[in-house]
Amino acid sequence: MKIRVSQLLLLLLGFSYYSKAASFSNSERDAAFILAQSERFIDCESVCEESVSGSNSEVIQMKGLAKKYHAAFQENKRLTAAMLTFALGMLGVHRLYLGTKPWIPAVYLFTCGGGFLVLPLIDFGVILFSKDISKFEHNDRVLMWVK
């Protein structure tokens, strides 16, 4: 029953997220479930320690599995954001996916797709070639790549 619940949770988080999880074993899926419960990866350590009862080596192993799963999830999120940028970049849908304020896509829309598709094209390149897109999540600047 526990495996079914975690699979259902993963399916609700998205089909591509679930397809990445299908390649992991049951213990790796448990680590993914722990990771899904802990909204941020930093909090995963405390969640792992609280939810895994056993020796210290089991906790360390769960943390390693959670890190591995987190890397797979981040890669999937990066590719999804890049596809949204390519398909619907002029509407700013990729920025909504990354968690920005609703007025940012309005800027994209009212400037003819972000300056005649210049902003979505730059966003596409930045998202596609960045290793870590967490700095673009919840970013309320129109030019998300400028510091």
Beta strands, then each sheet from edge to edge (+ up, - down):
end
